[in-house]
């Protein structure tokens, strides 16, 4: 995902974070004219914007920025020592949930065993866990100073006994960003041992630094959550000698064969695609912009063309892409286009980030006249909400749960601890 909410560097003992404001998105219409009378008129200012202090509940239950688990409405925090705490939204209240347990793992990366404690939570028979290795916790590891681990369920077609899937991301700059997992293992929960590679490593090369190529096979949480028998993954394996690395999409080959050398797509734009039972949607660069294609295993059909630079002029969130200058956003899944009217924010509004879910589109940005503002657009009923006058600009993470809870992690610049703002969007 090309959203830059924060710039994080995880050093030996400390996380140094560059805080920036985030974004969410929404169209026109004045919220005070929406016909919804459940919110008192006194909450609105003369511009129809809502004072956030009157509708957000502040909580110190979690003292670090929240990150999403694979469970809706369940989040976690992680400190520099790798200690994980889980939290859940219950009746609109952020509540700490005790971890189900801890696995002490040792995963072999580039021939070295990397230790970590994986804190996990099990809900309705499904397990999700997280852990961290840093150089400060083990000085005997020479090739890696940082490894982020995630534990989750295997895709159904790759189920292997009671085994789980252990993933690893070795790039410390992605600590609070979307992870790109370059290592994947079967994990046996009974023995806490990694039981072989999830996909074949037969052709993976080792670099001059002794580390195996991290772009040989790459997963994101987004593509792993797409429920299909064949596993697709990203790779730059065909461009090892090139200075510019292009990204292709390969398929795994199916259950128990792990044939992972079948190229599906060439040189896609951005590490994202959306699959259906009939084919795959993906972006590709053109001379004046980029194009959304649909590949049905035989032909590539043009779905929509965009002008501008994918990386600088647009923000993608899930299956949606926002053109920052115009306020237009398009959802691949529904094949619908929407338009935000930035005038509701005040003059000079500048988008900083964008979030899209199945129910909400949201935008965060700043304008000289209104400061930091958040707009929420309810796609299902066309209702628009503008939150105004945010005084603390250190918004580290933004989440919207399927149940309609908006959560903002706000950090203190002095020591990087956080408090949370929680708002139930269903009341509007």
KOLDRENTI-516235 format. One record per residue (C-alpha): chain; x, y, z; residue number from 1; residue in three letters. Coordinates in nm, 2 decimals. Layout:
KOLDRENTI-516235
 mol     xx     yy     zz seq type
   A      X      Y      Z NUM  ALA
...
END
This chain:
KOLDRENTI-516235
 mol     xx     yy     zz seq type
   A   0.00   0.00   0.00   1  UNK
   A   0.13   0.34  -0.09   2  UNK
   A   0.00   0.52   0.23   3  UNK
   A   0.28   0.68   0.44   4  UNK
   A   0.12   0.73   0.78   5  UNK
   A   0.45   0.74   0.96   6  UNK
   A   0.82   0.69   0.91   7  UNK
   A   0.96   0.45   1.17   8  UNK
   A   1.31   0.34   1.24   9  UNK
   A   1.36   0.06   1.48  10  UNK
   A   1.71   0.07   1.62  11  UNK
   A   1.88  -0.16   1.87  12  UNK
   A   1.68  -0.04   2.18  13  UNK
   A   1.44   0.22   2.05  14  UNK
   A   1.18   0.31   1.79  15  UNK
   A   1.23   0.66   1.65  16  UNK
   A   0.92   0.78   1.48  17  UNK
   A   0.85   1.07   1.25  18  UNK
   A   0.49   1.16   1.31  19  UNK
   A   0.28   1.29   1.03  20  UNK
   A  -0.10   1.35   0.99  21  UNK
   A  -0.31   1.08   0.83  22  UNK
   A  -0.60   1.09   0.58  23  UNK
   A  -0.94   0.95   0.52  24  UNK
   A  -1.20   1.03   0.25  25  UNK
   A  -1.56   1.16   0.18  26  UNK
   A  -1.78   1.34  -0.07  27  UNK
   A  -2.00   1.65  -0.05  28  UNK
   A  -2.32   1.72   0.13  29  UNK
   A  -2.34   1.91   0.46  30  UNK
   A  -2.37   1.66   0.75  31  UNK
   A  -2.61   1.89   0.94  32  UNK
   A  -2.85   1.85   0.64  33  UNK
   A  -2.83   1.47   0.63  34  UNK
   A  -3.17   1.43   0.80  35  UNK
   A  -3.02   1.23   1.09  36  UNK
   A  -3.13   1.39   1.41  37  UNK
   A  -2.96   1.15   1.65  38  UNK
   A  -2.68   1.41   1.70  39  UNK
   A  -2.76   1.74   1.87  40  UNK
   A  -2.72   2.05   1.66  41  UNK
   A  -2.49   2.19   1.93  42  UNK
   A  -2.22   1.95   1.82  43  UNK
   A  -2.19   2.13   1.49  44  UNK
   A  -2.01   2.46   1.42  45  UNK
   A  -2.13   2.72   1.17  46  UNK
   A  -1.97   2.52   0.88  47  UNK
   A  -2.15   2.20   0.97  48  UNK
   A  -1.85   2.03   1.11  49  UNK
   A  -1.85   1.83   1.44  50  UNK
   A  -1.62   1.92   1.73  51  UNK
   A  -1.43   1.59   1.78  52  UNK
   A  -1.40   1.65   2.16  53  UNK
   A  -1.77   1.60   2.20  54  UNK
   A  -1.81   1.27   2.02  55  UNK
   A  -1.48   1.08   2.08  56  UNK
   A  -1.40   0.89   2.39  57  UNK
   A  -1.04   0.92   2.50  58  UNK
   A  -0.89   0.61   2.66  59  UNK
   A  -0.54   0.52   2.79  60  UNK
   A  -0.62   0.14   2.78  61  UNK
   A  -0.35   0.10   2.51  62  UNK
   A  -0.04   0.32   2.55  63  UNK
   A   0.12   0.25   2.20  64  UNK
   A  -0.03   0.29   1.85  65  UNK
   A  -0.28   0.01   1.77  66  UNK
   A  -0.22  -0.22   1.48  67  UNK
   A  -0.48  -0.45   1.32  68  UNK
   A  -0.50  -0.83   1.37  69  UNK
   A  -0.67  -1.06   1.13  70  UNK
   A  -0.98  -1.04   1.35  71  UNK
   A  -1.22  -0.75   1.30  72  UNK
   A  -1.23  -0.52   1.59  73  UNK
   A  -0.93  -0.68   1.75  74  UNK
   A  -0.59  -0.49   1.77  75  UNK
   A  -0.25  -0.52   1.92  76  UNK
   A   0.04  -0.31   2.03  77  UNK
   A   0.41  -0.41   2.03  78  UNK
   A   0.70  -0.24   2.21  79  UNK
   A   1.07  -0.24   2.13  80  UNK
   A   1.12  -0.56   2.33  81  UNK
   A   0.86  -0.75   2.13  82  UNK
   A   0.60  -0.76   2.41  83  UNK
   A   0.25  -0.77   2.26  84  UNK
   A  -0.08  -0.67   2.41  85  UNK
   A  -0.42  -0.74   2.25  86  UNK
   A  -0.73  -0.52   2.26  87  UNK
   A  -1.09  -0.56   2.15  88  UNK
   A  -1.37  -0.32   2.09  89  UNK
   A  -1.66  -0.44   2.31  90  UNK
   A  -1.98  -0.23   2.31  91  UNK
   A  -1.78   0.06   2.17  92  UNK
   A  -1.52   0.04   2.45  93  UNK
   A  -1.15  -0.05   2.39  94  UNK
   A  -1.09  -0.34   2.62  95  UNK
   A  -0.77  -0.54   2.68  96  UNK
   A  -0.78  -0.91   2.60  97  UNK
   A  -0.53  -1.15   2.76  98  UNK
   A  -0.31  -1.34   2.51  99  UNK
   A  -0.41  -1.70   2.47 100  UNK
   A  -0.04  -1.79   2.51 101  UNK
   A   0.32  -1.74   2.39 102  UNK
   A   0.52  -1.96   2.15 103  UNK
   A   0.90  -1.94   2.17 104  UNK
   A   1.01  -1.99   1.81 105  UNK
   A   1.33  -2.02   1.62 106  UNK
   A   1.30  -1.97   1.25 107  UNK
   A   1.60  -2.03   1.01 108  UNK
   A   1.66  -1.72   0.79 109  UNK
   A   1.97  -1.74   0.56 110  UNK
   A   2.10  -2.03   0.76 111  UNK
   A   2.07  -1.85   1.10 112  UNK
   A   1.82  -1.94   1.36 113  UNK
   A   1.63  -1.63   1.46 114  UNK
   A   1.46  -1.65   1.81 115  UNK
   A   1.14  -1.47   1.91 116  UNK
   A   0.85  -1.49   2.14 117  UNK
   A   0.51  -1.50   1.95 118  UNK
   A   0.22  -1.37   2.16 119  UNK
   A  -0.10  -1.52   2.02 120  UNK
   A  -0.47  -1.50   2.06 121  UNK
   A  -0.72  -1.76   1.95 122  UNK
   A  -1.08  -1.67   1.86 123  UNK
   A  -1.34  -1.91   1.73 124  UNK
   A  -1.07  -2.17   1.67 125  UNK
   A  -0.86  -1.93   1.46 126  UNK
   A  -0.51  -1.82   1.58 127  UNK
   A  -0.33  -1.50   1.52 128  UNK
   A   0.00  -1.39   1.68 129  UNK
   A   0.30  -1.15   1.66 130  UNK
   A   0.66  -1.13   1.77 131  UNK
   A   0.98  -0.94   1.72 132  UNK
   A   1.35  -1.01   1.71 133  UNK
   A   1.60  -0.72   1.74 134  UNK
   A   1.98  -0.72   1.77 135  UNK
   A   1.96  -0.60   2.13 136  UNK
   A   1.78  -0.92   2.23 137  UNK
   A   2.05  -1.16   2.09 138  UNK
   A   2.40  -1.04   1.99 139  UNK
   A   2.49  -1.37   1.83 140  UNK
   A   2.29  -1.31   1.52 141  UNK
   A   2.51  -1.14   1.26 142  UNK
   A   2.30  -1.11   0.95 143  UNK
   A   1.98  -0.96   1.09 144  UNK
   A   1.92  -0.68   1.34 145  UNK
   A   1.54  -0.69   1.30 146  UNK
   A   1.27  -0.95   1.21 147  UNK
   A   0.90  -0.90   1.26 148  UNK
   A   0.70  -1.22   1.29 149  UNK
   A   0.33  -1.30   1.23 150  UNK
   A   0.16  -1.62   1.30 151  UNK
   A  -0.18  -1.70   1.13 152  UNK
   A  -0.39  -1.97   0.98 153  UNK
   A  -0.28  -2.14   0.66 154  UNK
   A  -0.49  -2.09   0.35 155  UNK
   A  -0.75  -2.36   0.35 156  UNK
   A  -0.61  -2.54   0.04 157  UNK
   A  -0.27  -2.56   0.21 158  UNK
   A  -0.39  -2.70   0.54 159  UNK
   A  -0.13  -2.94   0.68 160  UNK
   A  -0.24  -3.11   1.00 161  UNK
   A  -0.27  -2.86   1.29 162  UNK
   A   0.01  -2.64   1.14 163  UNK
   A   0.00  -2.27   1.12 164  UNK
   A   0.17  -2.02   0.89 165  UNK
   A   0.47  -1.83   1.03 166  UNK
   A   0.56  -1.51   0.83 167  UNK
   A   0.86  -1.28   0.86 168  UNK
   A   0.93  -0.92   0.75 169  UNK
   A   1.30  -0.81   0.78 170  UNK
   A   1.25  -0.44   0.69 171  UNK
   A   1.24  -0.22   1.01 172  UNK
   A   1.10   0.08   0.82 173  UNK
   A   0.77  -0.11   0.79 174  UNK
   A   0.72  -0.15   1.16 175  UNK
   A   0.39   0.05   1.15 176  UNK
   A   0.33   0.01   0.78 177  UNK
   A   0.19  -0.27   0.56 178  UNK
   A   0.42  -0.57   0.59 179  UNK
   A   0.59  -0.75   0.30 180  UNK
   A   0.68  -1.10   0.42 181  UNK
   A   0.98  -1.25   0.25 182  UNK
   A   1.00  -1.56   0.47 183  UNK
   A   0.72  -1.81   0.52 184  UNK
   A   0.72  -2.14   0.72 185  UNK
   A   0.49  -2.41   0.83 186  UNK
   A   0.47  -2.39   1.21 187  UNK
   A   0.38  -2.68   1.44 188  UNK
   A   0.20  -2.54   1.75 189  UNK
   A   0.25  -2.86   1.95 190  UNK
   A   0.63  -2.85   1.92 191  UNK
   A   0.68  -2.48   1.84 192  UNK
   A   0.90  -2.58   1.55 193  UNK
   A   0.91  -2.45   1.20 194  UNK
   A   0.83  -2.75   0.98 195  UNK
   A   0.97  -2.65   0.64 196  UNK
   A   0.91  -2.37   0.40 197  UNK
   A   0.56  -2.28   0.30 198  UNK
   A   0.67  -2.25  -0.07 199  UNK
   A   0.96  -2.40  -0.24 200  UNK
   A   1.30  -2.23  -0.20 201  UNK
   A   1.47  -2.43  -0.48 202  UNK
   A   1.58  -2.13  -0.70 203  UNK
   A   1.63  -1.87  -0.43 204  UNK
   A   1.97  -1.69  -0.45 205  UNK
   A   2.19  -1.55  -0.18 206  UNK
   A   2.33  -1.20  -0.20 207  UNK
   A   2.68  -1.08  -0.15 208  UNK
   A   2.59  -0.99   0.21 209  UNK
   A   2.51  -1.36   0.29 210  UNK
   A   2.13  -1.29   0.31 211  UNK
   A   1.89  -1.47   0.08 212  UNK
   A   1.71  -1.25  -0.17 213  UNK
   A   1.41  -1.09   0.00 214  UNK
   A   1.22  -1.03  -0.32 215  UNK
   A   1.23  -1.40  -0.43 216  UNK
   A   0.87  -1.45  -0.30 217  UNK
   A   0.67  -1.18  -0.12 218  UNK
   A   0.34  -1.19   0.05 219  UNK
   A   0.12  -0.91   0.20 220  UNK
   A  -0.17  -0.96   0.44 221  UNK
   A  -0.40  -0.83   0.17 222  UNK
   A  -0.33  -1.11  -0.08 223  UNK
   A  -0.31  -1.38   0.18 224  UNK
   A  -0.67  -1.30   0.29 225  UNK
   A  -0.81  -1.36  -0.06 226  UNK
   A  -0.99  -1.70  -0.04 227  UNK
   A  -0.87  -1.91  -0.34 228  UNK
   A  -0.72  -2.25  -0.38 229  UNK
   A  -0.41  -2.13  -0.57 230  UNK
   A  -0.18  -1.90  -0.37 231  UNK
   A  -0.05  -1.60  -0.56 232  UNK
   A   0.26  -1.41  -0.45 233  UNK
   A   0.49  -1.12  -0.57 234  UNK
   A   0.84  -1.17  -0.69 235  UNK
   A   1.12  -0.99  -0.87 236  UNK
   A   1.31  -1.32  -0.94 237  UNK
   A   1.32  -1.25  -1.32 238  UNK
   A   1.50  -0.92  -1.27 239  UNK
   A   1.78  -1.01  -1.04 240  UNK
   A   2.05  -0.84  -1.25 241  UNK
   A   1.84  -0.52  -1.32 242  UNK
   A   1.89  -0.20  -1.13 243  UNK
   A   1.52  -0.13  -1.14 244  UNK
   A   1.32  -0.42  -0.99 245  UNK
   A   0.99  -0.49  -1.16 246  UNK
   A   0.73  -0.70  -0.97 247  UNK
   A   0.56  -1.00  -1.12 248  UNK
   A   0.28  -1.22  -0.98 249  UNK
   A   0.34  -1.60  -0.97 250  UNK
   A   0.12  -1.88  -0.86 251  UNK
   A   0.22  -2.16  -0.61 252  UNK
   A   0.09  -2.44  -0.83 253  UNK
   A  -0.16  -2.59  -0.59 254  UNK
   A  -0.18  -2.81  -0.28 255  UNK
   A   0.12  -3.03  -0.19 256  UNK
   A   0.31  -2.96  -0.51 257  UNK
   A   0.45  -2.62  -0.42 258  UNK
   A   0.54  -2.56  -0.79 259  UNK
   A   0.60  -2.19  -0.76 260  UNK
   A   0.75  -2.10  -1.10 261  UNK
   A   0.43  -2.02  -1.29 262  UNK
   A   0.42  -1.65  -1.39 263  UNK
   A   0.07  -1.51  -1.40 264  UNK
   A   0.12  -1.14  -1.45 265  UNK
   A   0.42  -0.94  -1.57 266  UNK
   A   0.55  -0.60  -1.43 267  UNK
   A   0.24  -0.49  -1.23 268  UNK
   A   0.22  -0.14  -1.08 269  UNK
   A   0.21  -0.14  -0.70 270  UNK
   A   0.21  -0.45  -0.49 271  UNK
   A  -0.17  -0.50  -0.51 272  UNK
   A  -0.42  -0.70  -0.70 273  UNK
   A  -0.78  -0.81  -0.64 274  UNK
   A  -0.90  -1.16  -0.73 275  UNK
   A  -1.24  -1.30  -0.82 276  UNK
   A  -1.35  -1.64  -0.92 277  UNK
   A  -1.33  -1.53  -1.29 278  UNK
   A  -0.99  -1.36  -1.28 279  UNK
   A  -0.76  -1.09  -1.14 280  UNK
   A  -0.77  -0.71  -1.14 281  UNK
   A  -0.43  -0.53  -1.15 282  UNK
   A  -0.27  -0.20  -1.24 283  UNK
   A  -0.01  -0.14  -1.51 284  UNK
   A   0.18   0.18  -1.60 285  UNK
   A   0.10   0.37  -1.93 286  UNK
   A   0.28   0.67  -2.09 287  UNK
   A   0.04   0.93  -1.93 288  UNK
   A  -0.07   0.74  -1.62 289  UNK
   A  -0.18   0.39  -1.55 290  UNK
   A  -0.46   0.14  -1.63 291  UNK
   A  -0.67  -0.11  -1.44 292  UNK
   A  -0.68  -0.44  -1.62 293  UNK
   A  -0.88  -0.76  -1.57 294  UNK
   A  -0.70  -1.08  -1.66 295  UNK
   A  -0.92  -1.39  -1.71 296  UNK
   A  -0.63  -1.63  -1.76 297  UNK
   A  -0.65  -1.57  -2.13 298  UNK
   A  -0.69  -1.20  -2.21 299  UNK
   A  -0.62  -0.87  -2.05 300  UNK
   A  -0.92  -0.63  -2.07 301  UNK
   A  -0.90  -0.26  -1.99 302  UNK
   A  -1.14  -0.17  -1.71 303  UNK
   A  -1.05   0.19  -1.63 304  UNK
   A  -0.77   0.44  -1.73 305  UNK
   A  -0.62   0.69  -1.49 306  UNK
   A  -0.41   1.00  -1.56 307  UNK
   A  -0.12   1.10  -1.33 308  UNK
   A   0.14   0.93  -1.12 309  UNK
   A   0.03   0.63  -0.92 310  UNK
   A   0.27   0.69  -0.64 311  UNK
   A   0.24   1.06  -0.59 312  UNK
   A  -0.11   1.16  -0.72 313  UNK
   A  -0.31   0.87  -0.58 314  UNK
   A  -0.36   0.69  -0.25 315  UNK
   A  -0.48   0.33  -0.25 316  UNK
   A  -0.67   0.16   0.03 317  UNK
   A  -0.80  -0.19   0.00 318  UNK
   A  -0.98  -0.22  -0.33 319  UNK
   A  -1.02   0.15  -0.37 320  UNK
   A  -0.80   0.43  -0.51 321  UNK
   A  -0.83   0.80  -0.45 322  UNK
   A  -0.71   1.08  -0.68 323  UNK
   A  -0.59   1.33  -0.42 324  UNK
   A  -0.63   1.65  -0.63 325  UNK
   A  -0.99   1.59  -0.75 326  UNK
   A  -1.14   1.39  -0.46 327  UNK
   A  -1.25   1.11  -0.71 328  UNK
   A  -1.23   0.76  -0.57 329  UNK
   A  -1.30   0.43  -0.74 330  UNK
   A  -1.37   0.09  -0.59 331  UNK
   A  -1.25  -0.21  -0.79 332  UNK
   A  -1.48  -0.46  -0.61 333  UNK
   A  -1.81  -0.27  -0.68 334  UNK
   A  -1.69  -0.10  -1.00 335  UNK
   A  -1.83   0.23  -0.87 336  UNK
   A  -1.68   0.58  -0.88 337  UNK
   A  -1.75   0.85  -0.62 338  UNK
   A  -1.65   1.21  -0.58 339  UNK
   A  -1.55   1.40  -0.27 340  UNK
   A  -1.62   1.77  -0.24 341  UNK
   A  -1.33   1.92  -0.05 342  UNK
   A  -1.52   2.24   0.00 343  UNK
   A  -1.67   2.09   0.31 344  UNK
   A  -1.33   2.10   0.47 345  UNK
   A  -1.26   2.47   0.39 346  UNK
   A  -1.02   2.63   0.14 347  UNK
   A  -0.68   2.49   0.07 348  UNK
   A  -0.76   2.14   0.20 349  UNK
   A  -0.47   1.89   0.14 350  UNK
   A  -0.51   1.52   0.16 351  UNK
   A  -0.26   1.33   0.37 352  UNK
   A  -0.41   0.98   0.38 353  UNK
   A  -0.71   0.77   0.28 354  UNK
   A  -0.89   0.47   0.42 355  UNK
   A  -1.16   0.26   0.25 356  UNK
   A  -1.36  -0.03   0.39 357  UNK
   A  -1.67  -0.21   0.27 358  UNK
   A  -1.89   0.05   0.44 359  UNK
   A  -1.69   0.37   0.49 360  UNK
   A  -1.45   0.59   0.29 361  UNK
   A  -1.26   0.83   0.50 362  UNK
   A  -1.01   1.11   0.45 363  UNK
   A  -0.77   1.30   0.67 364  UNK
   A  -0.60   1.63   0.57 365  UNK
   A  -0.53   1.99   0.66 366  UNK
   A  -0.66   2.32   0.54 367  UNK
   A  -0.53   2.67   0.65 368  UNK
   A  -0.88   2.77   0.76 369  UNK
   A  -0.98   2.45   0.95 370  UNK
   A  -0.66   2.28   1.06 371  UNK
   A  -0.65   1.90   1.08 372  UNK
   A  -0.99   1.75   0.99 373  UNK
   A  -1.13   1.40   0.93 374  UNK
   A  -1.42   1.33   0.69 375  UNK
   A  -1.62   1.00   0.69 376  UNK
   A  -1.85   0.90   0.41 377  UNK
   A  -2.10   0.62   0.47 378  UNK
   A  -2.12   0.45   0.13 379  UNK
   A  -2.43   0.26   0.21 380  UNK
   A  -2.66   0.56   0.31 381  UNK
   A  -2.46   0.85   0.15 382  UNK
   A  -2.42   1.02   0.49 383  UNK
   A  -2.12   1.25   0.54 384  UNK
   A  -1.96   1.34   0.87 385  UNK
   A  -1.69   1.60   0.92 386  UNK
   A  -1.48   1.61   1.24 387  UNK
   A  -1.32   1.94   1.31 388  UNK
   A  -1.05   2.11   1.52 389  UNK
   A  -0.81   1.83   1.60 390  UNK
   A  -0.55   1.99   1.82 391  UNK
   A  -0.30   1.71   1.83 392  UNK
   A  -0.15   1.64   1.49 393  UNK
   A   0.05   1.33   1.60 394  UNK
   A  -0.21   1.08   1.46 395  UNK
   A  -0.01   0.76   1.42 396  UNK
   A  -0.27   0.50   1.32 397  UNK
   A  -0.64   0.52   1.21 398  UNK
   A  -0.88   0.22   1.20 399  UNK
   A  -1.24   0.17   1.12 400  UNK
   A  -1.39  -0.16   1.23 401  UNK
   A  -1.67  -0.34   1.04 402  UNK
   A  -1.90  -0.26   1.33 403  UNK
   A  -1.85   0.11   1.27 404  UNK
   A  -1.60   0.21   1.54 405  UNK
   A  -1.34   0.48   1.44 406  UNK
   A  -1.02   0.45   1.64 407  UNK
   A  -0.73   0.70   1.63 408  UNK
   A  -0.40   0.64   1.80 409  UNK
   A  -0.25   0.97   1.91 410  UNK
   A   0.11   0.98   2.01 411  UNK
   A   0.31   1.21   2.24 412  UNK
   A   0.62   1.34   2.06 413  UNK
   A   0.83   1.34   2.38 414  UNK
   A   0.82   0.96   2.45 415  UNK
   A   0.62   0.80   2.17 416  UNK
   A   0.35   0.66   2.40 417  UNK
   A  -0.01   0.69   2.29 418  UNK
   A  -0.37   0.73   2.39 419  UNK
   A  -0.67   0.63   2.18 420  UNK
   A  -0.97   0.82   2.06 421  UNK
   A  -1.28   0.60   1.99 422  UNK
   A  -1.60   0.71   1.82 423  UNK
   A  -1.90   0.50   1.73 424  UNK
   A  -2.00   0.61   1.38 425  UNK
   A  -2.33   0.43   1.40 426  UNK
   A  -2.47   0.72   1.61 427  UNK
   A  -2.46   0.96   1.32 428  UNK
END
